[in-house]
Amino acid sequence: MLRLNLHKKVLGAFLLLSLVPLGFLLFNSQHSLRLVEEILRQRTTEALDNQAAKALEKRAQMVADQVSAFLREVEGDLLDLSLLPKTEEAYLNYSWSHQRDLWYRRGTNEAPIEVHEKMLLYSELAYIDATGLEQIRIVAGRPSHNYRNVSEPQQTTYKTETYFANAAKLPEGEVWVSRLHGWYISRDEQLQGAETPLEAVQGTPYRGVIRFATPIITDGELQGVVLLSLDHRHLMEFTQHISPVGDKDVVFPSYASGNYAFMFDDQGWMIVHPKYWDIRGYDRDGVLVPAYTKDTSEEDIRAGRIPFNLLVADFIHPNYPKAAQAVRRGESGVLDTTNIGGSNKIMAFAPISYNKGVYQDSKIFGGITIGAEIDQFHQPAVATSRLIKDEINNYLMQSWLVISLTILIVIGSAYVLANSIVRPLLSLTEGTRRMIQGNLTPQVKVSSHDEVGVLADSFNNMVRELNSRRQRLLQTLQALRQSRKEIIRERNFKDTVFENIETGLLTFDGERQVTSANGSACRILQIDRPGKDCNWQTLLANWPELHKVLDDWFSASEVGDSRTFRVYVPLERQGQKLTYRMAMFPLSFRQQAGWLLTIEDLTERVNLRQQMARMDRLASLGRMSAGIAHEVRNPLTGVSLLLDDLHDRLLGKEVDQQLIRRALGEIERLESLVNEMLHFSSMPEPKLAYGRVEKVLQDSLFLLRKQCQRQRVKIVEMVAPNLPEIMLDADRIKQVLINLLNNALESMPEGGELTVQVESKGNEIFIRVSDTGVGIPADKLPLVFEPFFTNKGQGTGLGLAISYNIISDHGGEIQIDSQPGRGTTVQISLPINRDGENKP
């Protein structure tokens, strides 16, 4: 019978317990990883495809929502137009004020050019009287006097349009919207010898319109109809540039690739497509070209007269009608299709919600579809699957190598360990057992002098030291707990002071690296917390004004100058003048040199001091002006009366009388100056009441419109809707606006553009008056609000000073920005809430 000693048993058991599980683990891991690989590749492919399909569907829905919002904007434009005066000039200005960007191609088929250009949003505007006769007609931004009676459809552009009759039946404020109307473009007309639509740059473009019309009703009687014709090219902008499989938009999609988007209406007709011959259209007799079906004649197919309607396109692919029917039910989704060119595609579709005009019953304008070619659609999933397979193969190869080396190491280690451990094993085991039982003074006797013997001696020493160290450990632990509490308390105090002091603090080490910055420093300097090895010049890159100051201080400190440095630094950021006070102190901590920099923002304090000085100066000037005016007015009145009497006595002496009349004129001008000085020095408190800024603005503009016309000055008004009422003195604000508008007109004697903008931001209303006049020199801008300062060579120079006081009395601010030769902009800000009050 085979007998095994302890050494062989330990060695055999060690190898058996190590190698058998290791081999089983290797086999099972390989099998499991292959299974996981297959499942992971399958699930990843499905997940990526589903994610891509959902993203495509979401993008289609986003474009559909954009088209829906765009149609409602056109409705708003139509209603705005209906409120304008029924004049050709008003309609012409309205046409040119509504433009949008178009991205298209021109040039030749061989050398196409991409163009970004603003184009008129509406190709035609018209006002039609109650009988159907056009009274105003703007076509392509130009007046047209070729008036028609559009109550007769045959006299309309496309010979079958009934927008007048339909709009005339509507109640006031309602809008009639038509389907797409345009002359049909055949395949030959678009391609003109090119192979594909992508190459047909010189082909005939599709030009169509969607009509928006609303009635004008007064006292229940129809006065007329206002018409807007949306240029079809702006509708094409929503889908023409979409690239489903790329990150960048394209100027024109590739139909052959299958990666493009198109739009269809609620009847299934194609209204936006890279192939213009797929878009619905009318022949020259006003007849709608029939849709392409399986019964379409060979002659029409060869001629390229095959407009596309999804509801009857099941002969091309059965999913086209399904997509159109789903859209008509208001549903979105993703389907597989094949286009006429034979490209297999994934097609996402989404409905365009809209309920005006011909779309009132269906509540759907149409649908957006975005298609991606199948192979390119699955490309991310295929690439991911291939990557997973490669990674798992690499992992298995590395696992085999590691396990092989592990087997060799295990065999060698098992033999050595078994030989050295087995003999003294029982002694150490017994000593350990006694320790477990609570005896802390066991002695293990081992006669060997190898590592196991050393281990036994170390075991005995460990037991002896255990008791003494246990006591010392308990004492040390108690002391550490007390020290930790004190350290945490001191650290929290320093952190609280460092972070909450209003003065900005930055510390530098001996290498000029920023080691810390408190919250106030980050707020004042608008910087992030410094990281490790943060160079101060990089951290303060946006503050070049501070660089020279710090460089000088660092240089002085390095040559032994240990005094404290202090300086005031004037700055300018975003048009605002700032004042910072900086100080730097030398630091020494643990024999390491460094510096402490303090920064204070004194801007508000300096501005307050300047404002108080200005108020004192204006008060003194006001008192002086009042005194001078009172002292001058009475003598002026006497002199004026005496000269008037002298004028009457010199009858027949025309030359003398002319001199006296001139003297009287100068006295009147002097009296006007005296009156303005009295008004400036004794300006009453404003009479505040709730009112609307836009009404005061319109009253002011009304007084100056004739003067603007005479000077050939164009007025541009940009007034935001739904502005809140605020507390104001309407007469005083009107005085300010008229003064600013007059100044703007005087700066544009040869004509120009006067822009008035009103908007609400936060708790303030902003009024901006901009001109394109001669401007104000930069050195004179700080003086414009000073009394008696004028840059026009005439006048009293009190206009802007009085305006400044009026706006200040309202709790607002007035600022001027000017560039010589380019114009001046004056901005007024008025608070919406005054003293915590506002009108509900």
C-alpha positions in Angstrom: 0.0 0.0 0.0 1.4 3.4 -1.0 2.2 5.6 2.0 2.7 9.3 1.7 4.5 11.4 4.2 3.2 14.8 5.4 5.5 16.7 3.0 4.0 14.9 -0.1 0.5 15.2 1.2 0.8 18.9 1.7 2.5 19.3 -1.7 -0.1 17.1 -3.5 -3.0 18.7 -1.8 -1.7 22.2 -2.6 -1.2 21.3 -6.3 -4.5 19.5 -6.5 -6.5 22.4 -4.8 -4.7 25.0 -7.0 -4.4 23.5 -10.4 -7.7 21.6 -10.8 -9.9 24.7 -10.0 -7.5 26.8 -12.1 -8.0 24.5 -15.1 -11.7 24.3 -14.6 -11.9 28.1 -14.2 -10.0 28.6 -17.4 -12.3 26.3 -19.4 -15.4 27.7 -17.9 -14.2 31.3 -18.4 -13.5 30.7 -22.0 -16.9 29.1 -22.6 -18.7 31.8 -20.7 -16.8 34.7 -22.4 -17.8 33.3 -25.8 -21.4 33.1 -24.7 -21.2 36.6 -23.2 -19.6 37.8 -26.4 -22.4 36.6 -28.6 -25.1 38.0 -26.3 -23.2 41.3 -25.8 -22.8 41.8 -29.5 -26.4 41.0 -30.2 -27.7 43.2 -27.4 -25.3 46.0 -28.2 -26.3 45.9 -31.9 -30.0 46.0 -31.0 -29.5 48.8 -28.4 -27.5 50.9 -30.8 -30.0 50.4 -33.6 -32.9 51.2 -31.3 -31.0 54.3 -30.0 -30.2 55.5 -33.5 -33.8 54.9 -34.6 -35.2 56.8 -31.6 -32.7 59.7 -32.2 -33.8 59.8 -35.9 -37.5 59.8 -34.8 -36.8 62.5 -32.2 -35.0 64.6 -34.8 -37.9 64.3 -37.2 -40.3 65.4 -34.4 -38.0 68.4 -33.6 -38.0 69.5 -37.2 -41.8 69.0 -37.4 -42.2 71.2 -34.2 -40.0 73.9 -35.8 -42.2 73.9 -39.0 -45.3 74.1 -36.9 -43.9 77.1 -34.9 -42.8 78.7 -38.2 -46.3 78.5 -39.7 -47.7 80.1 -36.5 -45.1 82.9 -36.9 -46.4 83.5 -40.4 -49.9 83.7 -39.0 -48.7 86.4 -36.6 -47.0 88.3 -39.5 -50.3 88.2 -41.4 -52.2 89.7 -38.5 -49.5 92.3 -38.0 -49.8 93.2 -41.7 -53.6 93.5 -41.3 -53.1 96.3 -38.7 -50.9 98.4 -41.0 -52.2 101.3 -43.1 -53.4 100.1 -46.4 -50.7 101.9 -48.4 -48.3 100.7 -50.9 -45.4 102.2 -48.9 -46.4 100.4 -45.7 -46.7 97.1 -47.5 -43.4 97.6 -49.3 -41.6 98.4 -46.1 -43.2 95.3 -44.4 -42.1 93.1 -47.3 -38.4 94.2 -47.0 -38.4 94.0 -43.2 -39.2 90.2 -43.2 -36.2 88.3 -44.6 -34.6 85.0 -43.6 -31.3 83.3 -44.5 -31.3 80.9 -47.5 -28.4 78.4 -48.1 -28.3 77.3 -51.7 -26.1 76.6 -54.7 -25.5 78.6 -57.8 -22.8 78.7 -60.5 -22.4 75.8 -62.9 -22.7 72.0 -62.6 -18.9 71.7 -62.9 -18.2 74.6 -60.4 -21.0 75.0 -58.0 -20.9 77.8 -55.4 -22.5 77.7 -51.9 -24.3 80.9 -51.0 -25.7 82.2 -47.7 -28.1 85.0 -48.4 -31.0 86.8 -46.8 -34.1 86.5 -49.0 -37.6 87.9 -48.7 -39.8 85.6 -46.6 -42.9 86.5 -48.6 -42.8 86.5 -52.4 -46.1 88.4 -52.6 -48.2 90.7 -50.4 -51.6 92.0 -51.4 -54.6 93.9 -50.1 -57.9 93.0 -51.9 -61.1 94.9 -51.6 -64.5 93.4 -50.8 -65.2 92.8 -54.5 -62.0 90.8 -55.0 -60.1 93.5 -56.8 -56.5 93.9 -55.8 -55.8 97.5 -54.4 -52.2 96.9 -53.3 -49.8 94.3 -54.7 -46.2 93.7 -53.8 -44.4 91.0 -55.8 -40.8 90.0 -55.0 -40.3 93.2 -53.0 -41.5 95.5 -55.8 -44.8 97.2 -56.3 -46.9 95.7 -59.1 -49.8 97.6 -60.6 -51.1 94.6 -62.6 -54.1 94.4 -60.4 -56.5 91.4 -60.8 -59.9 90.4 -59.7 -59.0 87.3 -57.6 -62.6 86.5 -56.8 -62.4 84.7 -60.1 -60.0 81.8 -59.7 -58.9 81.9 -63.3 -57.4 85.3 -62.7 -55.2 84.1 -59.9 -51.5 83.1 -60.4 -52.2 79.4 -60.7 -55.6 79.8 -62.2 -57.5 77.7 -59.7 -56.9 79.4 -56.4 -59.9 80.3 -54.1 -58.1 82.0 -51.2 -60.2 85.2 -51.6 -63.6 83.4 -51.4 -62.4 81.2 -48.5 -60.9 84.1 -46.5 -64.0 86.3 -47.1 -66.2 83.8 -45.3 -64.0 83.8 -42.1 -64.8 85.8 -39.0 -62.5 88.7 -38.0 -59.1 87.6 -36.8 -59.2 84.1 -38.4 -56.7 83.0 -41.0 -57.1 80.9 -44.1 -54.1 78.8 -45.2 -53.8 77.1 -48.6 -51.9 74.0 -49.7 -48.7 74.4 -51.7 -49.2 76.0 -55.2 -46.5 76.1 -57.8 -45.7 75.3 -61.4 -44.7 71.7 -61.8 -41.0 71.0 -62.6 -40.4 67.8 -64.5 -37.3 65.6 -64.3 -35.8 67.0 -67.5 -36.4 70.5 -66.4 -34.5 70.0 -63.1 -31.7 67.8 -64.4 -31.1 69.4 -67.8 -28.5 66.9 -68.8 -27.1 66.2 -65.3 -27.1 62.6 -63.9 -28.5 63.3 -60.5 -30.2 66.2 -58.6 -27.0 66.7 -56.6 -25.2 67.5 -59.8 -28.0 69.7 -61.4 -26.9 73.1 -60.1 -28.1 74.8 -63.3 -31.4 73.1 -63.4 -34.8 74.8 -63.2 -35.6 75.4 -59.5 -39.1 74.8 -58.0 -40.9 78.0 -57.0 -44.1 77.8 -55.1 -46.1 79.6 -52.4 -48.4 78.8 -49.5 -51.2 81.5 -49.2 -52.1 83.0 -45.8 -55.2 85.3 -45.9 -57.4 87.0 -43.3 -60.5 89.3 -43.7 -60.7 92.9 -42.7 -64.1 93.5 -41.1 -65.4 96.9 -39.9 -68.8 97.1 -38.1 -69.7 93.6 -39.3 -69.0 94.5 -42.9 -66.2 92.9 -45.1 -63.8 95.7 -46.1 -61.3 93.5 -47.8 -58.7 90.6 -47.5 -55.0 90.8 -46.6 -52.8 88.2 -48.3 -49.3 86.9 -47.5 -47.7 84.4 -49.9 -45.0 82.4 -48.1 -42.0 81.7 -50.4 -41.7 77.8 -50.6 -37.9 78.1 -50.5 -38.0 79.0 -46.8 -40.0 75.8 -46.1 -37.4 73.8 -47.9 -34.7 75.1 -45.5 -36.1 72.9 -42.7 -35.3 69.6 -44.4 -33.0 70.3 -47.4 -29.8 70.6 -45.3 -30.3 67.6 -43.0 -27.7 64.8 -43.1 -29.0 61.9 -41.0 -25.6 60.0 -40.7 -23.3 63.0 -40.3 -22.6 65.7 -37.8 -22.7 68.6 -40.3 -25.5 69.9 -42.4 -25.2 69.9 -46.2 -26.2 72.5 -48.8 -28.0 69.9 -50.9 -28.6 66.2 -50.0 -27.6 63.1 -52.1 -30.8 61.3 -53.2 -28.7 58.3 -54.5 -27.3 57.7 -51.0 -30.7 57.5 -49.4 -29.6 59.9 -46.7 -32.0 62.8 -47.0 -35.2 64.3 -45.5 -38.4 65.3 -47.2 -41.8 66.8 -46.2 -45.4 65.9 -47.4 -48.8 67.5 -46.7 -51.9 66.1 -45.0 -53.0 64.5 -48.4 -49.8 62.7 -48.8 -48.4 65.0 -51.5 -44.7 65.6 -51.5 -44.0 69.3 -50.9 -40.3 69.4 -50.1 -37.9 66.9 -51.7 -34.4 66.8 -53.4 -36.1 65.7 -56.6 -38.3 68.6 -57.7 -40.3 66.4 -60.0 -41.6 64.5 -56.9 -43.2 67.8 -55.6 -46.8 68.5 -56.3 -47.5 71.2 -58.9 -49.8 72.6 -61.6 -49.4 72.6 -65.3 -49.7 75.9 -67.3 -53.5 75.4 -67.5 -53.9 75.4 -63.8 -54.5 71.6 -63.6 -52.8 69.7 -60.7 -50.5 67.1 -62.3 -51.7 63.6 -61.2 -49.7 61.5 -58.8 -47.3 58.8 -59.8 -49.1 55.4 -59.5 -48.7 51.9 -60.9 -51.1 52.9 -63.7 -49.1 56.0 -64.8 -48.4 55.9 -68.5 -44.9 55.2 -69.9 -45.0 58.5 -71.7 -45.4 60.4 -68.4 -42.7 58.3 -66.8 -40.2 59.0 -69.6 -41.1 62.7 -69.5 -40.5 62.8 -65.8 -44.1 63.9 -65.0 -44.4 61.8 -61.8 -45.2 63.8 -58.7 -45.1 61.6 -55.6 -48.1 61.0 -53.2 -47.3 58.6 -50.3 -50.9 57.4 -50.0 -50.8 55.8 -53.4 -47.1 54.8 -53.4 -47.6 51.2 -52.1 -46.4 49.8 -55.4 -42.9 51.3 -54.6 -43.0 50.1 -51.0 -46.0 49.2 -48.8 -44.6 51.2 -45.8 -45.0 54.6 -47.6 -48.8 54.7 -47.2 -48.4 53.4 -43.6 -46.2 56.3 -42.8 -48.6 58.8 -44.3 -51.6 57.3 -42.6 -49.8 57.3 -39.2 -48.9 61.0 -39.6 -52.5 61.8 -40.4 -53.4 60.1 -37.1 -50.8 62.3 -35.3 -48.4 59.5 -34.7 -44.6 59.3 -35.2 -42.4 56.2 -35.8 -39.7 54.4 -37.8 -40.2 52.1 -40.8 -38.0 50.3 -43.4 -38.5 51.5 -47.0 -37.0 51.4 -50.4 -37.0 54.6 -52.6 -37.4 54.7 -56.3 -33.7 54.7 -56.7 -33.5 51.3 -55.0 -31.8 52.4 -51.8 -32.9 50.4 -48.7 -33.6 53.0 -45.9 -34.6 53.4 -42.3 -37.3 56.2 -42.4 -38.3 58.1 -39.3 -41.5 60.2 -39.6 -43.3 62.8 -37.4 -46.5 64.8 -37.8 -46.6 68.6 -38.2 -49.4 69.9 -36.0 -51.4 72.7 -37.6 -55.2 73.5 -37.8 -55.8 76.5 -39.9 -57.4 76.8 -43.4 -57.5 73.6 -45.4 -55.8 71.8 -42.5 -58.5 72.5 -40.0 -60.2 69.1 -40.3 -57.1 67.0 -40.2 -55.3 69.1 -37.6 -52.2 68.1 -39.5 -50.2 70.2 -41.9 -48.3 67.2 -43.0 -45.2 65.2 -42.0 -41.5 65.2 -41.8 -39.5 62.1 -42.8 -35.7 61.6 -42.3 -34.2 58.6 -44.0 -30.9 56.9 -43.6 -29.4 54.2 -45.8 -29.5 50.8 -44.0 -25.8 49.9 -44.2 -24.7 53.3 -42.9 -27.5 53.2 -40.2 -26.1 49.9 -38.8 -22.4 50.9 -39.2 -22.0 52.0 -35.5 -23.5 48.8 -34.3 -21.3 46.7 -36.6 -18.2 48.5 -35.6 -19.0 48.1 -31.9 -19.7 44.4 -32.4 -16.3 43.9 -34.1 -14.6 45.8 -31.3 -16.2 43.6 -28.6 -15.0 40.5 -30.4 -11.4 41.7 -30.8 -11.3 42.7 -27.1 -12.5 39.4 -25.9 -10.1 37.5 -28.1 -7.2 39.6 -26.7 -8.4 39.0 -23.2 -8.5 35.2 -23.7 -5.0 35.1 -25.1 -3.7 37.1 -22.2 -5.6 34.9 -19.8 -4.0 31.7 -21.2 -0.5 33.3 -20.9 -1.1 34.4 -17.3 -2.6 31.1 -16.2 0.3 29.2 -17.7 2.8 31.2 -15.8 0.7 30.9 -12.7 0.8 27.1 -12.9 4.5 27.0 -13.0 4.8 29.4 -10.1 2.3 27.4 -8.1 4.2 24.2 -8.6 7.5 25.7 -7.5 6.0 27.6 -4.6 4.1 24.6 -3.3 7.2 22.5 -3.1 9.2 25.1 -1.3 6.5 26.1 1.2 5.5 22.5 2.0 9.1 21.6 2.8 9.7 24.5 5.1 6.4 24.8 6.8 5.3 21.3 7.7 7.9 20.5 10.3 7.4 23.5 12.7 3.7 23.7 11.8 2.4 21.9 14.8 4.4 24.0 17.3 3.2 27.3 15.8 -0.3 26.0 15.7 -0.3 25.1 19.3 1.1 28.5 20.4 -1.5 30.2 18.3 -4.2 28.2 19.8 -3.1 29.3 23.4 -3.2 32.9 22.3 -6.7 32.5 20.9 -7.7 31.2 24.3 -6.5 34.4 26.0 -3.1 33.4 27.1 -0.8 36.3 26.1 2.4 34.6 27.4 2.9 31.4 25.3 6.4 30.4 24.3 6.9 28.4 21.1 10.1 26.3 21.0 11.5 25.6 17.6 15.0 24.2 17.3 15.5 25.1 13.6 17.5 28.2 12.7 15.9 28.9 9.3 13.1 31.3 8.5 10.6 29.3 10.5 12.9 29.4 13.5 13.1 33.2 13.1 9.3 33.2 12.8 9.0 31.4 16.0 11.4 33.8 17.8 9.5 36.7 16.4 6.2 35.1 17.5 7.6 34.9 21.1 8.8 38.6 21.0 5.5 39.7 19.6 3.6 38.1 22.6 5.9 39.9 25.1 5.5 43.2 23.4 1.8 42.9 23.0 0.8 43.6 26.6 3.0 46.7 27.0 2.1 48.1 23.6 -1.6 47.6 24.3 -1.4 49.9 27.3 0.7 52.6 25.5 -1.7 52.4 22.5 -4.7 53.1 24.7 -3.0 56.2 26.2 -1.8 57.4 22.8 -5.3 57.0 21.3 -6.8 59.2 24.0 -4.2 61.9 23.4 -4.8 61.8 19.7 -8.5 62.2 20.1 -8.0 65.3 22.2 -5.4 66.8 19.7 -7.7 66.0 16.8 -10.6 68.0 18.3 -8.3 71.0 18.9 -6.8 70.9 15.4 -10.3 70.6 13.8 -11.5 73.6 15.9 -8.6 75.8 14.9 -8.8 74.7 11.2 -12.5 75.5 11.0 -11.9 78.9 12.6 -9.2 79.8 10.1 -11.2 78.5 7.1 -14.2 80.5 8.2 -12.2 83.8 8.6 -10.3 83.1 5.3 -13.4 82.4 3.2 -15.9 85.0 4.6 -13.7 88.1 4.8 -14.8 90.5 2.1 -11.2 91.3 1.2 -9.8 89.0 -1.5 -6.8 87.0 -0.3 -4.2 85.1 -2.5 -1.1 83.4 -1.2 2.1 82.8 -3.2 5.0 80.5 -2.4 8.7 81.3 -3.0 8.4 80.2 -6.7 5.6 82.8 -7.2 3.0 79.9 -7.6 -0.5 80.7 -6.3 -1.1 78.3 -3.4 -4.6 79.5 -2.3 -7.3 82.0 -3.0 -10.4 82.7 -0.9 -13.9 83.1 -2.3 -13.8 86.9 -2.3 -10.7 86.9 -4.5 -12.3 84.5 -6.9 -15.4 86.7 -7.0 -13.5 90.0 -7.4 -11.1 88.7 -10.1 -13.6 86.3 -11.7 -11.2 83.4 -11.5 -11.5 79.7 -10.5 -9.9 78.1 -7.5 -6.1 77.7 -8.2 -4.9 74.1 -8.6 -1.6 72.6 -8.0 1.4 74.4 -9.5 -0.7 77.4 -10.6 1.3 80.2 -12.1 0.0 83.6 -11.1 0.4 85.1 -14.6 -1.8 82.3 -16.0 -4.4 82.7 -13.3 -4.5 86.5 -13.8 -4.3 86.3 -17.6 -7.4 88.4 -17.9 -6.0 91.2 -15.6 -2.9 92.5 -17.5 -3.1 95.8 -15.5 -2.1 93.9 -12.4 0.9 92.2 -13.9 3.3 95.1 -13.8 2.4 95.9 -10.2 3.0 92.3 -9.0 6.2 92.0 -11.1 7.6 95.2 -9.4 6.6 93.9 -5.9 8.1 90.4 -6.5 11.3 91.9 -7.8 11.6 94.3 -4.8 11.0 91.5 -2.4 13.6 89.3 -4.0 16.3 92.0 -3.4 15.5 92.1 0.3 12.8 94.7 0.5 10.5 93.4 3.2 8.1 96.3 3.6 4.4 96.2 2.9 3.4 97.3 -0.6 0.1 99.2 -1.3 -1.4 100.7 -4.4 -4.7 101.8 -6.0 -5.2 100.3 -9.5 -7.8 101.8 -11.9 -9.3 99.3 -14.4 -12.0 99.2 -17.1 -14.0 96.1 -17.8 -17.0 95.9 -20.2 -17.3 99.7 -20.4 -17.3 100.1 -16.6 -14.5 101.8 -14.6 -13.3 99.9 -11.6 -10.9 100.8 -8.7 -9.0 98.1 -6.8 -6.8 98.5 -3.8 -4.0 96.0 -3.6 -1.5 95.2 -0.8 1.2 92.6 -0.5 2.8 91.3 2.7 5.8 88.9 3.1 5.1 85.6 4.7 7.3 83.1 6.4 6.0 79.7 7.4 8.1 76.6 8.3 11.2 78.3 6.9 9.4 78.7 3.5 9.2 82.2 2.0 6.0 83.5 0.4 3.6 86.5 0.1 0.1 87.4 1.0 -1.8 89.6 -1.6 -5.0 91.4 -0.5 -7.4 92.9 -3.1 -10.4 95.2 -2.4 -13.0 96.4 -4.8 -13.4 100.1 -4.1 -15.4 100.8 -7.2 -18.7 101.4 -5.5 -17.1 103.6 -2.9 -15.2 105.7 -5.5 -18.3 106.0 -7.7 -20.4 107.1 -4.7 -17.7 109.7 -3.9 -17.7 111.0 -7.5 -21.5 111.1 -7.5 -21.6 113.1 -4.3 -19.1 115.5 -5.7 -21.2 115.9 -8.9 -24.3 116.5 -6.8 -22.5 119.1 -4.7 -21.2 120.7 -7.9 -24.7 120.7 -9.5 -26.3 122.1 -6.4 -23.8 124.9 -6.2 -24.3 125.5 -10.0 -28.0 125.5 -9.6 -27.9 128.1 -6.8 -25.6 130.2 -8.8 -27.7 129.9 -11.9 -30.8 130.9 -10.0 -29.1 133.9 -8.6 -27.7 135.0 -11.9 -31.0 134.4 -13.7 -33.0 136.5 -11.2 -30.5 139.3 -11.3 -30.4 139.3 -15.2 -34.1 138.8 -16.0 -35.4 142.2 -14.6 -32.7 144.3 -16.4 -33.3 142.4 -19.6 -37.1 143.1 -19.4 -36.3 146.8 -19.0 -33.9 146.9 -21.8 -36.3 145.0 -24.1 -39.1 147.5 -23.3 -36.9 150.5 -23.9 -35.6 149.1 -27.2 -39.2 148.4 -28.3 -40.2 152.0 -27.5 -37.2 153.3 -29.4 -38.1 151.2 -32.4 -41.5 152.7 -32.5 -40.0 156.3 -32.4 -37.8 155.6 -35.3 -40.5 155.3 -37.9 -39.1 155.9 -41.4 -35.6 154.9 -40.3 -35.5 151.4 -41.6 -31.7 150.8 -41.0 -32.0 151.9 -37.3 -35.1 149.9 -36.8 -33.4 146.8 -38.3 -30.5 147.2 -35.8 -33.0 147.5 -32.9 -34.9 144.3 -34.1 -31.6 142.4 -34.1 -30.9 143.6 -30.6 -34.4 142.5 -29.5 -33.8 139.1 -31.0 -30.6 138.7 -29.1 -32.3 139.7 -25.9 -35.0 137.1 -26.5 -32.4 134.5 -26.9 -30.7 135.6 -23.6 -34.1 135.5 -21.9 -34.6 131.9 -23.2 -31.2 131.0 -21.7 -32.3 132.6 -18.4 -35.5 130.6 -18.4 -33.6 127.3 -19.0 -31.2 128.2 -16.1 -34.2 128.8 -13.8 -35.8 125.5 -14.9 -32.5 123.6 -14.3 -32.0 125.2 -10.9 -35.5 124.7 -9.6 -36.7 121.4 -11.2 -39.8 120.2 -9.3 -40.2 116.6 -8.1 -41.6 114.2 -10.7 -45.3 113.4 -10.5 -45.2 109.6 -10.7 -48.1 107.5 -11.9 -48.4 104.1 -13.5 -47.9 104.4 -17.3 -46.5 102.7 -20.3 -43.1 103.7 -21.8 -44.1 102.6 -25.3 -47.1 105.1 -25.3 -44.8 108.0 -24.2 -42.3 106.9 -27.0 -45.0 106.9 -29.7 -46.2 110.4 -28.6 -42.7 111.6 -28.8 -42.0 110.1 -32.3 -45.3 111.5 -33.6 -44.0 115.0 -33.0 -40.9 114.4 -35.0 -42.0 112.1 -37.9 -42.5 115.1 -40.3 -39.0 116.4 -39.5 -37.6 113.0 -40.1 -39.2 112.8 -43.5 -37.8 116.2 -44.4 -34.3 115.2 -43.4 -34.6 111.8 -45.1 -34.1 110.0 -41.8 -35.5 106.5 -41.5 -37.1 105.5 -38.2 -36.6 101.9 -37.0 -38.9 100.9 -34.1 -38.1 97.8 -32.1 -40.6 97.7 -29.2 -40.9 94.4 -27.3 -44.5 93.2 -26.7 -46.3 93.0 -23.3 -44.1 95.5 -21.5 -45.2 96.1 -17.9 -46.5 99.4 -16.6 -44.1 101.3 -14.4 -44.2 104.4 -12.1 -43.2 107.5 -14.2 -43.8 111.1 -14.9 -45.0 110.9 -18.6 -44.3 114.6 -19.3 -40.8 114.4 -17.9 -39.9 111.2 -19.8 -41.4 112.7 -22.9 -39.1 115.8 -22.4 -36.1 113.5 -22.2 -37.1 111.5 -25.3 -37.8 114.6 -27.4 -34.4 116.0 -26.3 -32.6 112.8 -27.3 -34.5 112.5 -30.6 -33.7 116.1 -31.5 -30.0 115.6 -30.7 -30.0 112.5 -33.0 -31.7 114.5 -35.9 -29.3 117.4 -35.5 -26.4 114.9 -35.9 -27.8 113.6 -39.2 -28.4 116.7 -41.4 -27.9 114.7 -44.6 -30.2 111.8 -43.5 -29.6 108.5 -41.9 -31.2 105.9 -39.7 -32.8 106.5 -36.3 -33.3 103.3 -34.2 -35.5 103.3 -31.1 -35.5 100.1 -29.1 -37.5 99.3 -25.9 -37.2 96.0 -24.0 -37.6 94.5 -20.6 -34.8 92.7 -18.8 -34.9 91.5 -15.2 -36.4 94.3 -13.1 -35.6 97.1 -15.6 -37.0 98.6 -18.8 -34.3 99.7 -21.3 -34.8 102.5 -23.9 -32.1 102.9 -26.6 -32.0 105.7 -29.1 -29.3 105.2 -31.8 -28.4 107.3 -34.8 -25.9 107.1 -37.6 -24.7 110.6 -37.3 -21.3 112.3 -36.8 -20.8 110.9 -33.2 -19.1 112.4 -30.2 -15.3 112.5 -29.7 -14.1 110.1 -27.0 -12.4 112.9 -25.0 -15.8 114.8 -24.8 -18.0 111.8 -23.7 -17.4 112.3 -20.0 -18.6 116.0 -20.3 -21.9 115.5 -22.1 -24.0 115.5 -18.9 -22.3 118.6 -17.5 -24.4 121.8 -17.5 -23.6 124.3 -20.3 -21.5 121.8 -22.2 -22.5 121.6 -25.9 -20.8 120.0 -28.9 -23.1 121.7 -31.5 -21.8 125.2 -31.5 -25.3 126.5 -30.5 -27.8 125.9 -27.7 -27.5 126.2 -23.9 -25.9 122.9 -23.2 -28.5 122.1 -20.5 -30.6 119.5 -22.4 -28.6 116.4 -21.4 -28.0 117.8 -17.9 -31.8 118.2 -17.3 -32.4 114.7 -18.9 -29.8 113.2 -16.5 -31.6 114.8 -13.5 -35.0 113.6 -14.7 -33.9 110.0 -15.1 -32.1 110.1 -11.7 -35.3 111.3 -10.1 -37.0 108.2 -11.6 -34.4 106.0 -9.9 -32.9 105.1 -13.3 -29.6 105.6 -15.2 -28.7 107.1 -18.5 -25.5 106.2 -20.5 -24.0 107.3 -23.8 -21.8 105.3 -26.2 -20.5 107.0 -29.3 -18.1 106.4 -32.1 -17.0 109.3 -34.2 -18.2 108.9 -37.8 -20.5 106.0 -37.0 -23.1 107.3 -34.6 -24.3 107.6 -31.0 -26.4 105.3 -28.8 -28.1 106.6 -25.6 -29.4 104.0 -23.2 -31.9 104.7 -20.5 -32.8 102.2 -17.8 -35.9 102.6 -15.6 -36.8 100.3 -12.7 -40.0 98.3 -13.0 -40.4 98.0 -9.2 -39.9 101.3 -7.3 -39.6 101.2 -3.5 -40.8 97.6 -3.5 -44.0 98.3 -5.4 -45.3 97.2 -8.7 -48.6 97.1 -10.4 -50.2 93.6 -10.5 
